[in-house]
Amino acid sequence: MSVVPAGIGTADEPADVTPATGDGGPGSGAPRRQRARGRTAPVGGRTASVALWVYAAFALVPLLLMLSSSFRSNGDLISNPLGAPWPLSFDAYEEAWTAGNFATYFGNSLLVTLGAVVLSTTVATMASYALARGRSRIFRWLESLFLSGLMLPIHLAILPIFYLFDGVGLVDSRLGLALLYGASGVPFSIFVLTTFFRQLPEELEEAATLDGASAWQTFSRIMVPLVRPALATVAVFRFVPIWNDFLFPLVLLRDDAKYTLPVGLTQFFGENATNYAAVFAGLVITTLPLIALFLVATRQIVAGLTAGMSK
Amino acid sequence: MNRRTGLLFVTPALALFGVFVLYPMVTAFSYAFYDWQGTARGGFAGLENFTALFTRAPFTTDLPRALLHNVLFFVGTMLVQNTIGLTVAFLLHRRVRTRRALQTLYAMPYLVSPIVIGYLWTLLLSPTFGPVNTLLTKVGLESWALPWLGDPDTALWVVILVSVWQWIGFPVLLYGAALGGVPEELSEAARVDGASHAQTFRRVTFPLLVPAIGTVSVLTFIFAMEAFALPYAFGGSTGNPAGSTDFISLLFYRTAFDSGATDAIGTSSALATLLFVLIFGGAYAATAVLRRHERRITA
């Protein structure tokens, strides 16, 4: 894997840059424009367009089916699996949310995920700033130590984590889970943020120091606001895997009042496997925050997905 | 920034990372080399825990089977990803107006928890009420309306295909970004020299995509070796039906937390170590090969 810090800023670049090279530009003459158009014509023409949209439907229909099924009654679902969700029924949601304890699971997931994201983003921002600016050799060494964590399959360390938690009373604790996720997010966050801090001109800090700002003031008042886009990318991108993680809560939580959504969902599915409508509602409840997040932060998620791609 | 201030800034991250990631990771290996009675650690056991994995039931049957499934998972995902994924990325390239929207739609299933995806497809493929079989029957394909997940011969392929369905947006994005990085002048020059579209792709574009394909392959390898949540949702911790969806991570989970064996910690840690070596070794070797290729094309 190329862990070359090509910079997360470049992640979006290909998409933004290619259109610009495509059009001949307003000043170019007709023949040149003609050639430019022929060069950038989409491959495959209309047929390919249809195929691409059909594939988009294939990606989306199962999710839409999940949504529509959750608004139907169970009897209706069994008699006609492909029917329309009309009239809308909210019974399944009521059942899942209260009787199925999804309200509790939802709150737990939110607490653990937000706690972990805030924690790892905060400590990683501070560390990244020092790693980007520190001149001593020890910072180079520390940076590679952190980056080695990008490749570590942390789930394989579940046994030592379990006994570590057991020793300090963090088993069956949401705090323990948040600390663990916070720690596991440090390498990715540092990876992205150091690249960003390095792109900022050093004159900014020199000016701040001349004006009498302390290191902390320079960091918090000047540097952090400048890397805000990267902070958003890191936070949003870390949110998804933590929200979805299954193994750690499965092993580390006991009391079902502390379950996060994936584990609560598993319990609910095991006990209500034939109450299809309620299960569909549970699936939607588990997924909805991520879809909402995706709609407001597509850019950050896409940037996170392509982070570290060396061009 | 001087050294002392810098170290102060790094300390919180280092403490968190050290305690909850590095320390468990390092001790995970040491566990595998000790004798365990329940949670009590005995003396140094050398490679005893490792030999148990190859000589003792249930490992002698479960481990090779699970490993085979991981490998099939990897190979299957690779085949689909690098044919359909690359084709889709190639077709999307230059569709200036619709590319963003389509890429976004393709990436949607990636967001959804593997657990949700597993239960969703379990319901969709249910033989009693499943919409998929209802649809197949409606369009006259009754013979295709099978209990896909209940049959040990097809269950694994369902798991693999569903996983590919969920993840395909990722290679499409990466390949899209890589295609965007291929200088237009190169393929244009080839076209001017009289190369056909197919030739241009094979001789010019494709070699420049190899680094991206390599990156996707390495990530897919790690992902396939670690598969846990999706197969768990489909077949529980035992890989139902009849162990046909068993994977190494599931075997590890069963050994560590469900087996009740007195030396469970030792053997499961040995299994985790083995898996780690496999993942790291595979990824490292692939990256080395890749770097050599990269040097050749940039030279």
Interface residues (C-beta under 8 A of the other chain):
Chain A: M1 S2 A11 E13 P14 A15 V17 T18 P19 T21 G22 R39 T40 A41 P42 V43 G44 A48 S49 A51 L52 W53 Y55 A56 F58 A59 L60 P62 L63 L65 M66 S69 L77 I78 P81 L82 L119 S120 T122 V123 A124 M126 A127 Y129 A130 L131 R133 G134 R135 S136 I138 F139 L142 L145 F146 G149 M151 L152 P153 I154 H155 L156 A157 I158 L159 P160 I161 Y163 L164 L179 L180 G182 A183 S184 V186 P187 I190 E205 A215 F219 V240 W243 N244 F246 L247 V251 L261 P262 L265 T266 F269 Y276 V279 F280 L283 T286 T287 L290 I291 L293 F294 T298 I301 V302 L305 T306 M309 S310 K311
Chain B: M1 R3 T5 G6 L7 L8 F9 V10 P12 A13 L14 L16 F17 V19 F20 V21 L22 Y23 P24 M25 T27 A28 Y31 T39 V88 F90 L91 L92 H93 R94 R95 V96 T98 R99 R100 L102 Q103 T104 L105 Y106 A107 M108 P109 Y110 L111 V112 S113 P114 I115 V116 Y119 L120 W121 L123 L124 T128 F129 G130 P131 T134 L135 K138 W165 I168 G169 F170 L173 L174 G176 A177 A178 L179 G180 G181 E184 E188 H197 P211 A212 T215 V218 L219 I222 E226 F228 A229 Y232 A233 S249 F252 Y253 A256 F257 I265 S268 S269 A272 L275 F276 I279 F280 A283 T287 L290 E294
